[in-house]
Amino acid sequence: MQNRLLRQFCKLQKKLKQLQTRKFHNLKFVKFLLLTFAISVVVTSFEITTDWTVSGVPTTTHKITTDHKITTDRTVSEVPTPTTVSEVPTPTYKTSWIGNSFGGGKKWVQNNIEAMYVAGDGTVYTNSQWDEAGAEAGIYKDGNVIGLLSDTHGWSRSGGKAVTANNKYIYMAMVQGAVGKINQDYPSDGTTWYCVRRYDLSGKPAPFDEGRGWDKSMLITSTQSEVTGLATAENELYVSDAASDRIRVYNTDTMKELRSFSVARPGAIAIDQQKNLWIIQSKNGSTPAKIGRYSPTGKQLPQQIADIVEPTAIAIDNQNRLLLTENGPRQQVLIYAIKDKPVQVGTFGSKGGIYAGTPGEVEALKLYGLTGVGADATGNIYVNSNGFNKSGTDLRKFSPSGKQLWQLLGLLFVDNADADPSTDGIDVFTKQERYLMDYSKPAGKKWTYKGYTLNAFKYPQDPRLHTSPDATFVRRIKGKPFLFLTDMYSSFLQIYRFNPAKDGKIAIPAGMFVGTHGEDKKSMPGNWPPNQPEQGEWIWRDKNGNGGFDKDEYDRSKDYPYLGGWWVDSKGDVWKTLRTEDGIRRYPLQGLDANGNPIYSYSSMQKQKTPSFFSDLRRIEYFPQTDTMYLSGFTKEHPAIGDDTKVVGSEIARFDNWNKGDRTPRWRIVIPYDTTGKREVATAAMSVAGDYVFTVTGKTAEVNVYNAKTGVAVQKLKPGPEVAGESGWIDIPHGIRAFRRSNGEHVVFVEEDWKGKVIMYRLPK
């Protein structure tokens, strides 16, 4: 035991030195941690007699994590949970994940690829406007992550909508905002640089004379709007400057501007074997999109492609054919012969994309939300789909004959999963995706992506296209499946139904609750949804079954504007908490209408009092089978520091016989909460399932497990080696969701948007 703990100490010392070099500049803090651990080694060697392991990691191991959003260095302080952990042996758990092809560490698939370039050898260079863990620009090959372009995140930097490469450099579009460091060559306040940044082929910045930015690798092309297209030919770099309706041409080595010429609304660029440019000219109001052809000096050539709805990406293949992504209803790659007048000679992908055949069913040739296309020297085709409203990355490589050779997925961002109770956890849903689970497979391989549940063309008013939901409740009502989605601020609850005979795997908009948004304001600011009341709150139900928000489909009311959380019980009743003395609202299910939509109304709504010891009610979970209520919030004994709207509170209480009026708690427990104002420890979300109450802390992402009968703490779940022992912050009020399978195993899903996935813990019976 002593030898192993000493080995752990040496490993931690080495790791902390690495962290000090890369992230931590507080040497005193590092020394303090080393001293603390050294003391714990001595104490432990005398006092610990049993070593309980978790996924092969000793429970005495300490991990240091950093905020995945904040770029300034900070540390995470350890604050003990007020509830004592039971000393009985706890069951071993395993860590896994869903939604990303890789588990983390040095490998993950980035969020929402907006542009990509494919080199002749099949190396794929990508660009996205934001990746939570800093991989805005990735490098992929042979179905693997082989690198990223460094330093694209933080310090008011982000990625962009274009990327290209030659045999020496990579060029990515990026944005650099002001950070108050003009003396280090950052923009002045109120100014944004829209740049092309140059890298070597390993992903390191490649500075040049007259380069800008702190490392002199940035070429400022505009302060008005971002770069929308990039391409190289020989020693020239072509840049689409949409703000000025120009193509700017630079020397690839000196990065000096050589010339420019006028092109209306320029976007993505491809260069054919004759060195002529094919440029997407985006639609603008009633002016449709088209693809124009230009000489290298800017002469407009007669060839153009105009019979296209929404072109998003363009490339030239090894046969000098033009590949063009049509992101309209066809959802295909269109193939053109371009020797003379462009003639469409083929298509790639199923016509209708993901909506062909069984709508929403994932298949190799069914594309959706296309953002990138390319081809290598042997004719293999690469396509990226982002879904709609940034659903997530789906990057695929195909042989020239159309066989899928590999697929990389990064489907989840600010999202959580839930299991279909009728399939014993085999079917799992996130806000737009459906997964088929095989719990016998290794970590990270238990899930298969089976369904994309959003139809952007048939249901253009789907709230998922206009809002940012992030957490899913899966419920069966009268045997039929429904999805309920809420958002980061608990401002709404969306409802979806299914009709496999007509809509396949698509989740159809069925209803929506919103909260009151201040005095005399719309509940949903802006122009969506149509026909909503001008003030107050409302319940929308799709009475005519068309998935749209029609004038006569709103039920109106007005209530306290500050919400704590939502819940949908197993009978289909909707509950919400308001942060008031009478802060519980129950909306009993009134049945299903002729189209299968759940019916709720303000006339049937019930108001219930908040138990007196809660001063600020937050979360609610009610179980009608046993008439058991779980509530959380801040209490008079443990008040909030400030007004942290996202957290669970400071206590959870269980009430038996709730509907019979019993308001005496069976137990009350104090959970981790902020007592300093720094929010280093606070409980972000809770979930009750089977034998346990599960909570998860916001910054440390530790899952605390409590016995549901007694409230006694049982154990902690932490990210295991399967996910490199890491997690981002919990950003959403329903960032944990638990489910007990028929074999007694508990499956726990936890939001992990840092590296684009949902962590899954399996806790055996």
C-alpha positions in Angstrom: 0.0 0.0 0.0 2.8 2.4 1.0 4.8 1.7 -2.2 1.8 2.2 -4.4 0.8 5.5 -2.7 4.4 6.7 -3.1 4.3 5.8 -6.8 1.0 7.8 -7.0 2.8 10.7 -5.3 5.6 10.6 -7.9 3.1 10.5 -10.7 1.1 13.4 -9.3 4.3 15.4 -8.8 5.2 14.9 -12.5 1.7 15.7 -13.6 1.5 18.8 -11.5 4.8 20.0 -13.0 3.3 19.5 -16.5 0.2 21.4 -15.4 2.3 24.1 -13.9 4.1 24.5 -17.2 1.0 24.4 -19.4 -1.8 25.9 -17.2 -0.8 26.8 -13.7 1.3 29.8 -12.8 0.5 29.7 -9.1 3.6 27.9 -7.8 2.6 28.2 -4.2 -0.6 26.4 -5.0 1.2 23.6 -6.7 3.6 23.2 -3.8 0.6 23.2 -1.4 -1.0 20.4 -3.3 2.2 18.3 -3.3 2.6 18.9 0.5 -1.0 18.0 1.1 -0.7 14.8 -0.9 2.6 13.9 0.9 0.8 14.2 4.3 -2.1 12.1 3.0 0.4 9.4 2.0 1.8 9.2 5.5 -1.6 9.3 7.1 -3.0 6.8 4.7 -0.2 4.3 5.1 -1.1 4.1 8.8 -4.9 4.3 8.6 -6.2 2.7 5.4 -6.5 -1.1 5.5 -8.8 -1.7 2.5 -8.3 -0.2 -1.0 -11.6 0.1 -2.8 -11.1 0.7 -6.5 -13.3 2.6 -9.0 -12.8 1.5 -12.6 -9.3 0.5 -11.8 -8.5 3.9 -10.3 -7.7 4.0 -6.5 -10.2 6.1 -4.6 -7.4 8.0 -3.0 -6.2 9.4 -6.3 -6.7 13.2 -6.6 -7.3 14.7 -10.0 -6.9 18.4 -10.8 -9.2 19.8 -13.4 -9.5 23.3 -15.0 -12.4 25.2 -16.3 -13.0 24.3 -19.9 -14.4 27.8 -20.7 -12.2 30.2 -18.9 -8.8 30.9 -20.4 -7.2 32.6 -17.4 -5.6 30.1 -15.0 -7.6 29.0 -12.1 -7.7 26.1 -9.7 -10.4 24.0 -8.2 -10.5 23.9 -4.4 -11.6 20.8 -2.5 -14.6 21.5 -0.3 -15.9 18.4 1.6 -19.5 17.4 1.2 -21.4 18.0 4.5 -23.0 14.6 4.4 -20.9 11.7 5.7 -20.2 8.9 3.2 -21.2 5.4 4.4 -18.2 3.3 5.4 -19.7 0.1 3.9 -18.0 -1.2 0.7 -19.5 0.4 -2.3 -20.1 -1.3 -5.7 -17.5 -0.8 -8.4 -18.7 1.3 -11.3 -17.6 1.7 -14.9 -17.3 4.8 -17.0 -18.3 5.0 -20.7 -19.7 7.6 -23.0 -22.0 8.2 -26.0 -22.1 10.7 -28.9 -18.4 11.0 -29.8 -16.1 8.6 -31.6 -13.4 9.2 -29.0 -13.5 9.5 -25.2 -11.3 12.5 -24.6 -7.8 13.0 -23.6 -5.9 14.0 -26.8 -8.7 12.7 -29.1 -12.2 13.9 -29.6 -14.2 15.0 -32.7 -14.8 18.7 -32.7 -18.1 20.6 -32.5 -19.9 21.4 -35.8 -17.4 21.5 -38.6 -18.2 24.5 -40.8 -15.6 24.0 -43.5 -13.0 21.4 -44.6 -10.3 20.8 -47.1 -9.1 17.4 -48.2 -5.5 17.0 -49.4 -4.4 14.5 -52.0 -3.2 12.0 -49.5 -6.6 12.0 -47.7 -5.7 14.3 -44.8 -8.7 16.3 -43.8 -8.3 19.8 -42.4 -11.4 21.3 -40.8 -12.6 24.6 -39.2 -15.4 25.4 -36.9 -16.4 28.6 -35.2 -16.3 27.1 -31.7 -15.1 24.0 -29.9 -15.4 23.9 -26.2 -12.0 22.2 -25.7 -10.2 24.4 -28.2 -10.1 22.2 -31.3 -11.7 24.7 -33.6 -9.5 23.4 -36.4 -8.8 19.7 -36.6 -6.7 17.3 -38.6 -8.1 13.9 -39.4 -6.9 10.9 -41.5 -7.9 7.3 -41.9 -10.7 7.7 -39.5 -8.5 9.1 -36.7 -7.7 12.4 -35.1 -4.1 13.1 -35.9 -3.8 16.7 -34.7 -5.3 20.2 -34.4 -4.3 23.7 -35.2 -3.0 25.1 -31.9 -4.1 28.3 -30.1 -7.4 28.9 -31.7 -9.4 29.3 -28.5 -9.6 31.8 -25.8 -8.2 35.4 -25.6 -11.2 36.4 -27.7 -10.2 34.0 -30.5 -12.4 31.6 -32.4 -12.4 29.7 -35.6 -14.3 30.4 -38.8 -15.9 29.2 -42.0 -13.0 28.4 -44.3 -9.8 26.4 -44.4 -7.3 25.2 -47.1 -3.8 23.9 -47.4 -0.9 23.4 -49.8 2.2 21.3 -49.5 3.8 23.7 -47.0 1.1 25.5 -44.9 -2.4 25.3 -43.6 -4.6 28.5 -43.8 -7.6 28.9 -41.6 -10.2 31.6 -41.3 -10.4 32.9 -37.7 -11.7 35.8 -35.6 -9.6 37.8 -33.1 -11.4 40.1 -30.7 -10.1 42.7 -28.3 -8.7 41.8 -24.9 -7.2 45.1 -23.8 -3.7 44.1 -24.8 -2.9 46.5 -27.7 0.8 46.5 -26.7 0.8 42.7 -27.5 -0.8 43.4 -30.9 -4.4 42.6 -30.1 -7.3 44.7 -31.6 -8.3 47.9 -29.8 -11.6 47.9 -27.9 -14.6 47.8 -30.2 -12.6 46.3 -33.1 -12.6 42.7 -34.4 -10.1 41.3 -36.8 -11.3 38.8 -39.4 -8.1 37.0 -40.3 -6.4 34.2 -42.2 -4.0 32.5 -39.8 -1.1 30.5 -41.2 0.2 27.2 -39.8 2.8 24.6 -40.7 1.5 21.2 -41.5 2.0 20.0 -37.9 -0.5 22.5 -36.7 1.9 25.1 -35.3 1.5 28.8 -36.1 3.8 29.9 -39.0 4.6 33.6 -38.6 5.6 35.8 -41.5 7.0 39.3 -42.0 4.2 41.9 -41.3 2.2 39.2 -39.7 -0.2 40.4 -36.9 -1.2 39.1 -33.6 1.0 38.2 -30.6 2.8 35.5 -32.6 2.8 37.3 -36.0 0.9 34.5 -37.8 -2.3 36.5 -38.6 -3.3 38.2 -41.9 -6.1 40.7 -41.2 -8.4 40.8 -44.2 -11.3 42.7 -42.8 -12.7 44.4 -39.7 -16.3 44.1 -41.1 -17.1 40.4 -41.6 -15.4 37.1 -41.5 -13.6 35.2 -44.3 -16.0 33.0 -46.2 -13.7 31.1 -48.6 -10.1 30.0 -49.0 -8.2 28.2 -51.8 -4.6 27.9 -53.0 -3.1 27.4 -56.5 0.7 27.3 -56.9 2.0 30.2 -54.8 -1.2 32.1 -54.5 -3.9 32.2 -51.8 -7.4 33.3 -52.7 -9.5 34.8 -49.9 -13.3 35.6 -50.1 -13.9 39.0 -48.4 -17.7 39.0 -48.3 -17.8 42.5 -46.6 -16.3 44.2 -49.6 -17.6 41.8 -52.3 -14.0 41.0 -53.3 -11.6 38.2 -53.8 -8.2 39.1 -52.4 -5.1 37.3 -53.7 -2.0 36.9 -51.5 1.4 35.2 -52.0 1.4 32.0 -49.9 4.9 32.6 -48.6 5.2 36.3 -48.0 1.5 36.8 -47.4 1.6 40.1 -49.3 -1.5 41.1 -51.2 -0.9 40.7 -55.0 -4.3 41.9 -56.3 -8.0 41.8 -55.8 -11.1 41.7 -57.9 -14.9 42.1 -57.5 -17.2 39.1 -56.9 -20.7 39.6 -55.4 -21.3 37.8 -52.2 -18.3 35.5 -52.4 -18.2 32.3 -50.4 -16.4 28.9 -50.7 -13.8 28.6 -53.5 -12.5 25.6 -55.6 -9.8 25.8 -58.2 -10.0 23.5 -61.2 -7.1 22.0 -63.2 -7.0 25.0 -65.5 -6.4 27.2 -62.4 -9.8 28.9 -62.8 -11.9 29.7 -59.7 -15.4 28.3 -59.0 -16.9 30.5 -56.3 -20.2 30.1 -54.4 -22.1 33.3 -54.5 -24.5 33.1 -51.6 -28.2 34.1 -51.8 -29.2 37.5 -50.6 -32.9 38.1 -50.0 -34.7 37.5 -53.3 -31.4 37.1 -55.2 -30.8 33.4 -55.5 -27.4 31.7 -55.0 -25.2 30.6 -57.9 -21.7 29.4 -58.6 -19.6 31.6 -60.9 -16.4 30.8 -62.7 -13.5 33.3 -62.8 -10.0 33.4 -64.2 -7.0 33.8 -61.7 -6.9 37.5 -62.6 -10.6 38.1 -61.9 -12.1 37.9 -65.4 -15.7 36.6 -65.1 -16.0 33.6 -67.4 -19.4 32.6 -69.0 -19.8 29.3 -67.2 -22.0 29.3 -64.1 -24.3 27.0 -62.1 -27.7 28.6 -61.2 -30.1 25.7 -60.6 -29.3 25.2 -57.0 -31.1 26.2 -53.8 -28.5 26.3 -51.0 -24.9 25.6 -52.0 -22.6 25.3 -48.9 -19.3 23.7 -50.0 -17.4 23.1 -53.2 -14.4 21.0 -54.3 -12.7 19.5 -57.4 -12.1 15.8 -57.6 -9.3 13.8 -59.3 -11.3 13.8 -62.6 -11.5 17.6 -62.7 -15.2 17.3 -61.8 -16.9 19.8 -59.6 -18.5 18.5 -56.3 -21.1 20.8 -54.9 -23.2 20.3 -51.7 -26.9 21.1 -52.1 -28.2 21.8 -48.6 -31.8 22.3 -49.8 -34.4 19.6 -49.8 -32.2 17.3 -52.0 -29.5 17.0 -49.4 -27.0 15.6 -51.9 -23.6 16.2 -53.4 -24.1 17.3 -57.1 -21.4 16.3 -59.6 -20.6 18.4 -62.6 -18.4 18.0 -65.7 -16.8 21.4 -66.2 -14.5 21.0 -69.3 -16.8 23.3 -71.2 -20.3 24.3 -70.1 -20.9 22.8 -66.6 -23.2 19.7 -66.9 -24.5 17.8 -64.0 -23.3 14.2 -64.6 -24.2 12.6 -61.3 -25.1 12.9 -57.6 -23.7 11.4 -54.5 -25.9 10.4 -51.6 -29.5 9.5 -51.4 -31.9 12.1 -52.8 -33.7 13.7 -49.8 -30.8 12.8 -47.5 -31.7 11.6 -44.0 -35.4 12.0 -44.9 -35.2 9.4 -47.8 -36.7 6.0 -47.1 -37.6 5.8 -43.5 -37.2 9.5 -42.4 -34.6 10.1 -39.8 -33.1 6.6 -40.0 -29.3 6.9 -40.2 -27.7 5.1 -43.2 -24.4 5.5 -44.9 -25.6 7.5 -47.9 -28.2 9.6 -46.2 -26.7 13.1 -45.6 -28.1 16.0 -43.6 -27.1 19.6 -43.1 -24.1 19.5 -45.4 -21.2 21.8 -44.7 -18.1 20.2 -46.3 -17.1 18.1 -49.3 -13.7 17.1 -50.7 -11.9 14.4 -52.6 -8.4 12.8 -52.4 -6.1 11.9 -55.3 -7.6 8.4 -55.7 -11.2 9.7 -55.9 -12.4 8.9 -52.4 -15.1 11.4 -51.4 -15.4 13.0 -48.0 -18.6 14.7 -46.7 -19.4 16.4 -43.5 -23.0 16.8 -42.2 -23.8 19.2 -39.3 -27.5 18.5 -39.1 -29.6 21.6 -38.7 -29.1 24.4 -36.2 -25.7 22.9 -35.4 -26.8 19.4 -34.4 -23.2 18.1 -34.4 -20.3 16.8 -36.6 -20.8 13.7 -38.8 -17.7 13.3 -41.0 -17.7 10.4 -43.5 -15.3 9.0 -46.1 -16.6 7.0 -49.1 -14.9 5.0 -51.8 -15.5 6.2 -55.4 -18.2 3.6 -55.7 -20.0 5.0 -52.6 -19.0 2.5 -49.9 -18.6 4.2 -46.5 -15.1 3.6 -45.4 -15.2 5.4 -42.0 -17.3 7.8 -40.0 -16.4 10.1 -37.2 -19.0 11.6 -34.9 -19.1 14.5 -32.5 -22.8 14.8 -32.1 -23.3 16.4 -28.7 -22.8 19.8 -27.3 -24.6 21.1 -24.2 -26.8 18.1 -24.2 -27.8 15.2 -22.0 -29.4 11.8 -22.6 -32.3 9.8 -21.3 -33.4 6.2 -21.7 -36.7 4.9 -23.1 -38.3 3.2 -20.0 -40.1 0.7 -22.2 -36.9 -0.7 -23.8 -35.0 -1.2 -20.6 -32.5 1.4 -21.6 -31.7 0.0 -25.0 -33.1 3.1 -26.8 -31.5 6.3 -25.6 -32.3 9.8 -26.9 -30.6 13.2 -26.9 -32.3 16.3 -28.1 -31.9 15.4 -31.8 -30.5 11.9 -31.9 -31.5 8.3 -31.0 -28.9 5.6 -30.1 -29.2 1.9 -29.8 -27.3 0.5 -26.8 -25.5 -2.8 -26.4 -24.3 -2.8 -22.8 -22.1 -5.9 -23.4 -19.6 -4.0 -25.6 -16.5 -2.1 -24.4 -16.5 1.4 -23.1 -17.3 3.9 -25.9 -18.6 1.2 -28.2 -21.9 0.5 -26.4 -23.8 3.0 -28.6 -24.8 3.0 -32.2 -26.1 6.2 -33.9 -29.5 5.1 -35.3 -31.8 8.1 -35.7 -31.8 11.8 -36.4 -35.2 13.0 -35.1 -35.4 16.5 -36.6 -37.0 17.2 -40.0 -36.1 20.7 -41.0 -38.1 20.7 -44.2 -41.4 19.1 -43.1 -41.5 20.9 -39.8 -39.7 24.3 -40.2 -41.3 25.6 -37.0 -39.7 22.8 -34.9 -38.5 24.6 -31.8 -35.2 22.9 -32.0 -34.5 25.0 -35.1 -35.2 28.3 -33.2 -34.0 27.6 -29.7 -31.2 25.8 -27.9 -32.7 22.9 -25.8 -30.2 20.8 -23.9 -31.8 18.1 -21.8 -34.2 15.3 -22.6 -36.9 13.5 -20.7 -38.2 10.3 -22.4 -41.6 9.3 -21.3 -44.3 6.8 -22.3 -47.8 8.1 -22.1 -50.5 5.5 -22.7 -47.8 3.3 -24.2 -46.6 5.9 -26.7 -43.2 7.6 -26.6 -42.7 11.3 -26.1 -39.7 13.6 -25.8 -39.7 16.6 -23.4 -36.8 19.1 -23.8 -35.8 22.0 -21.6 -33.0 24.5 -21.9 -30.1 26.0 -19.9 -32.3 28.5 -18.0 -35.4 26.3 -17.6 -37.3 28.9 -19.6 -39.4 26.4 -21.6 -40.4 22.8 -21.9 -40.9 21.4 -25.4 -43.0 18.3 -26.3 -42.5 15.9 -29.2 -44.5 12.9 -30.4 -43.8 10.2 -32.9 -45.8 8.8 -35.8 -43.7 6.0 -37.4 -46.2 5.3 -40.1 -46.0 8.8 -41.5 -42.8 10.3 -40.1 -40.4 7.4 -39.5 -38.0 8.2 -36.7 -38.8 11.9 -36.6 -39.9 13.6 -33.4 -42.9 15.8 -34.3 -43.5 19.1 -32.5 -46.5 18.6 -30.3 -46.5 21.2 -27.5 -44.6 23.7 -25.5 -44.7 25.4 -22.2 -42.9 28.8 -21.6 -42.5 30.9 -18.5 -43.5 34.5 -18.0 -40.7 36.8 -19.3 -41.0 39.9 -17.2 -43.7 42.6 -17.3 -45.4 43.2 -20.6 -42.9 41.2 -22.6 -43.3 38.2 -24.9 -42.3 35.0 -23.3 -40.1 34.2 -26.3 -38.3 37.4 -27.5 -38.1 38.0 -31.2 -40.3 36.9 -34.2 -40.5 33.2 -33.3 -42.8 31.5 -32.7 -45.5 33.2 -34.9 -48.8 34.2 -33.3 -47.5 34.0 -29.7 -49.2 36.2 -27.1 -47.7 39.7 -26.7 -47.1 39.1 -22.9 -47.4 36.6 -20.2 -46.8 32.9 -20.6 -48.5 30.2 -22.7 -49.0 26.6 -23.4 -48.9 25.7 -27.1 -50.5 22.5 -28.5 -50.4 21.5 -32.1 -54.1 21.0 -32.5 -54.2 20.5 -36.2 -51.2 18.2 -36.3 -49.1 20.3 -38.8 -46.2 21.0 -36.4 -46.7 24.7 -36.7 -47.6 27.5 -34.3 -51.0 28.5 -35.5 -53.1 31.4 -34.1 -55.7 29.4 -32.2 -53.3 27.0 -30.5 -52.2 29.0 -27.5 -53.5 28.9 -23.9 -52.5 32.0 -22.1 -51.6 32.9 -18.5 -49.3 35.0 -16.3 -47.2 33.9 -13.4 -44.1 34.6 -11.4 -41.2 34.9 -13.9 -38.4 33.1 -12.0 -38.3 29.3 -12.6 -36.3 26.7 -10.8 -36.9 23.5 -12.8 -39.2 21.2 -14.7 -40.3 17.6 -14.3 -42.5 15.2 -16.2 -43.7 12.2 -14.1 -44.4 8.7 -15.4 -48.1 9.5 -15.8 -47.3 12.4 -18.1 -48.1 15.2 -15.6 -45.9 18.2 -15.9 -44.5 19.9 -12.8 -42.5 23.1 -12.5 -41.0 25.0 -9.6 -41.2 28.8 -9.1 -38.9 30.5 -6.5 -41.8 31.6 -4.3 -43.8 30.4 -1.3 -46.4 28.8 -3.5 -43.8 27.7 -5.9 -45.1 24.3 -7.2 -47.2 24.1 -10.3 -48.7 20.8 -11.5 -50.3 20.4 -14.9 -52.2 17.1 -14.8 -52.3 15.3 -18.2 -55.8 15.7 -19.7 -55.4 12.9 -22.2 -54.2 12.8 -25.8 -55.9 14.7 -28.6 -56.9 13.2 -32.0 -53.4 13.8 -33.3 -51.7 12.2 -30.3 -50.6 15.4 -28.6 -50.7 15.6 -24.8 -53.3 18.0 -23.5 -52.5 20.5 -20.7 -54.3 23.6 -19.7 -54.1 26.5 -17.2 -57.6 25.8 -16.1 -56.6 22.4 -14.7 -53.3 23.6 -13.3 -52.8 23.1 -9.5 -50.8 25.4 -7.2 -49.0 23.8 -4.3 -47.2 25.4 -1.4 -43.5 25.2 -1.0 -42.5 23.5 2.2 -41.7 26.1 4.8 -38.0 25.4 5.3 -37.2 26.1 1.7 -36.5 29.8 1.0 -35.7 29.3 -2.7 -37.2 26.2 -4.4 -35.3 24.8 -7.4 -35.8 21.2 -8.5 -38.7 18.8 -8.3 -39.1 15.1 -9.1 -42.4 13.3 -8.2 -43.1 9.6 -8.5 -46.8 8.8 -8.6 -46.5 5.1 -8.1 -45.3 5.6 -4.6 -46.6 9.2 -4.0 -43.0 10.3 -3.3 -41.7 13.8 -3.8 -38.1 15.0 -4.0 -37.5 18.7 -3.8 -34.3 20.7 -3.7 -33.4 24.3 -3.1 -31.9 26.7 -0.7 -33.0 26.7 2.9 -33.1 29.1 5.8 -30.3 27.2 7.5 -28.2 27.0 4.3 -28.9 30.1 2.2 -27.5 31.0 -1.2 -24.5 33.3 -1.7 -25.8 35.6 -4.4 -28.4 34.5 -6.9 -27.0 31.5 -8.8 -30.0 30.6 -11.0 -28.7 27.3 -12.4 -27.8 25.3 -9.3 -29.9 22.8 -7.4 -29.5 24.6 -4.1 -28.1 23.5 -0.7 -30.5 20.8 0.4 -32.6 17.9 -1.0 -35.7 16.6 0.9 -37.8 13.6 0.4 -41.6 13.6 1.2 -43.7 10.5 1.4 -47.5 10.6 0.9 -47.2 13.9 -0.9 -50.7 13.8 -2.5 -52.2 13.0 0.9 -50.9 16.3 2.2 -48.0 15.1 4.3 -45.3 17.8 4.3 -43.1 16.4 6.9 -39.8 15.3 5.2 -38.7 11.8 5.5 -35.2 13.1 5.4 -33.3 16.3 4.5 -29.7 16.2 3.4 -27.2 19.0 2.8 -25.5 18.7 -0.6 -22.4 20.5 -1.9 -23.2 24.2 -2.4 -21.3 27.4 -2.7 -20.4 29.0 0.6 -17.8 31.5 -0.6 -19.2 33.2 -3.6 -16.6 31.6 -5.9 -18.8 28.7 -7.0 -15.9 26.3 -6.9 -18.3 23.7 -5.4 -22.0 23.7 -6.1 -24.5 21.1 -7.1 -25.7 21.7 -10.7 -28.3 18.9 -11.2 -30.1 16.0 -9.6 -31.8 12.8 -10.7 -33.7 10.1 -8.7 -33.8 6.5 -10.0 -34.4 3.2 -8.3 -32.4 3.0 -5.1 -30.5 6.2 -5.4 -30.6 10.0 -5.6 -27.8 11.2 -7.9 -26.4 14.7 -7.9 -23.5 16.2 -9.9 -21.3 19.2 -9.0 -20.9 22.0 -11.5 -17.2 22.6 -11.8 -15.7 19.3 -10.6 -18.4 17.1 -12.3 -18.4 14.6 -9.4 -21.5 12.5 -9.0 -22.6 12.1 -5.4 -24.8 9.1 -4.8 -27.3 8.9 -1.9 -29.5 6.2 -0.6 -33.0 7.2 -1.7 -34.6 5.6 1.4 -32.4 7.1 4.0 -30.6 10.0 2.3 -27.2 8.6 3.5 -24.3 9.3 1.1 -23.1 6.1 -0.5 -20.3 7.0 -2.9 -18.9 9.3 -5.5 -18.6 8.7 -9.2 -15.8 10.4 -11.1 -14.8 10.2 -14.7 -12.6 7.1 -15.1 -9.6 6.3 -17.3 -12.0 5.4 -20.1 -12.6 9.2 -20.6 -9.0 10.2 -19.5 -10.3 11.1 -16.0 -11.7 14.4 -17.3 -14.9 16.3 -17.7 -16.0 19.8 -18.4 -18.3 21.8 -16.2 -22.0 21.0 -15.9 -23.8 23.8 -17.6 -27.4 22.8 -17.6 -30.0 22.4 -14.8 -30.8 18.8 -15.9 -27.2 17.8 -16.6 -27.6 14.4 -14.9 -30.2 11.7 -15.7 -30.4 8.3 -14.2 -32.3 5.1 -15.1 -32.5 1.7 -13.3 -32.6 -1.3 -15.7 -34.5 -4.5 -15.0 -31.4 -6.2 -13.8 -31.0 -3.7 -11.0 -28.1 -1.8 -12.7 -28.3 2.0 -12.6 -27.2 3.8 -15.7 -26.3 7.5 -15.2 -25.9 10.0 -18.0 -24.0 13.2 -17.3 -23.5 16.2 -19.7 -19.9 16.6 -20.9 -19.8 19.3 -23.5 -16.0 20.1 -23.1 -15.2 17.3 -25.5 -18.5 16.8 -27.1 -20.2 13.8 -25.5 -22.3 12.5 -22.6 -20.5 10.5 -19.9 -22.3 7.3 -18.9 -21.7 5.6 -15.5 -22.9 2.0 -14.9 -23.5 1.2 -11.3 -24.2 -2.5 -10.7 -26.9 -3.7 -8.4 
